[in-house]
Amino acid sequence: MEEYRSLRLDRAGQVATVTMLRRHSHVEIADVFTRLRADDGVRVVILTGSDGEFHVPGPAAEYLLPGGGHRLTDPHHAWRTFSAIFRGHQARAEMVKPVIARVN
């Protein structure tokens, strides 16, 4: 099992299970799918949420900037988030291995 801050990656033989936790990071999703795409030891990826809960990131404390601003209005943060979303979708689109969604 490998831990990220907002996801958990478990491996059982040639099957990798990515569990998205309550608040997930687009940067970590992009990273984990890029790694799994390149990993020849993984043949199938299962994507699921934790405890039946799946939440899209929204306005939360981690999005607030010191001084009261919001990261979504900060150009650097917005570009980093957009780039991560793009990389995550690109990594999944380029993956020749099956990706199965396990809906709780």
C-alpha positions in Angstrom: 0.0 0.0 0.0 1.3 3.4 -0.9 -0.1 6.5 0.8 -0.6 9.9 -0.8 -2.2 12.8 1.1 -5.6 12.4 -0.6 -5.5 8.9 -2.1 -4.4 5.4 -1.3 -2.8 3.1 -3.7 -3.0 -0.7 -3.0 -1.5 -3.5 -5.1 -2.5 -7.1 -5.2 -0.5 -8.9 -7.8 -1.1 -7.2 -11.1 -4.1 -5.2 -9.9 -3.7 -1.7 -8.5 -6.6 -0.1 -6.6 -6.7 3.7 -6.3 -9.0 4.8 -3.5 -9.9 8.5 -3.6 -10.3 9.8 -0.1 -12.8 12.4 1.0 -11.0 15.4 -0.5 -8.7 14.4 -3.4 -5.9 16.3 -5.1 -5.8 16.6 -8.9 -2.0 16.7 -8.7 -1.9 13.3 -6.9 -4.4 11.8 -9.3 -2.2 12.9 -12.2 0.8 11.5 -10.5 -0.7 8.1 -9.6 -2.1 7.5 -13.1 1.1 8.5 -14.8 3.0 6.1 -12.5 0.5 3.2 -13.0 0.6 3.8 -16.8 4.4 3.3 -16.9 4.4 0.3 -14.4 4.7 -2.9 -16.4 3.8 -4.9 -13.2 0.3 -3.5 -13.2 -2.2 -4.9 -15.7 -5.5 -3.6 -14.3 -6.4 -0.4 -12.3 -9.5 -0.1 -10.1 -10.7 3.4 -9.2 -12.9 3.8 -6.2 -14.0 6.1 -3.4 -13.5 5.5 0.3 -16.3 4.2 2.5 -18.8 4.8 -0.2 -18.0 8.5 -0.3 -16.6 10.4 -3.2 -16.4 14.1 -3.1 -15.1 16.5 -5.7 -12.8 19.1 -4.2 -14.6 22.3 -3.4 -14.2 25.4 -1.3 -12.4 24.1 1.8 -9.8 25.4 4.2 -6.9 24.2 2.0 -8.1 26.4 -0.8 -8.0 29.6 1.3 -4.9 31.8 1.1 -3.4 33.6 4.1 -5.1 37.0 4.3 -8.5 35.8 3.2 -8.0 35.2 -0.5 -9.1 32.1 -2.3 -6.7 29.9 -4.3 -9.1 29.5 -7.2 -8.6 33.2 -7.9 -4.9 32.9 -7.6 -3.5 32.5 -11.2 -0.6 30.2 -10.1 -2.8 27.9 -8.1 -5.5 27.9 -10.9 -2.9 27.0 -13.5 -1.4 24.2 -11.3 -4.9 22.8 -10.8 -5.8 23.0 -14.5 -2.5 21.4 -15.5 -3.0 18.6 -13.0 -6.6 17.9 -14.3 -5.2 17.8 -17.8 -2.3 15.5 -16.9 -4.7 13.2 -15.1 -7.1 12.9 -18.0 -4.2 12.5 -20.4 -2.6 9.7 -18.3 -5.9 7.8 -18.2 -6.6 8.4 -21.9 -3.1 7.1 -22.8 -3.3 4.0 -20.5 -3.7 0.8 -22.5 -4.6 -1.1 -19.3 -8.2 -1.4 -18.3 -9.4 1.1 -15.7 -12.4 -0.1 -13.8 -14.6 2.2 -11.7 -15.8 0.4 -8.6 -18.9 2.3 -7.4 -19.8 1.8 -3.8 
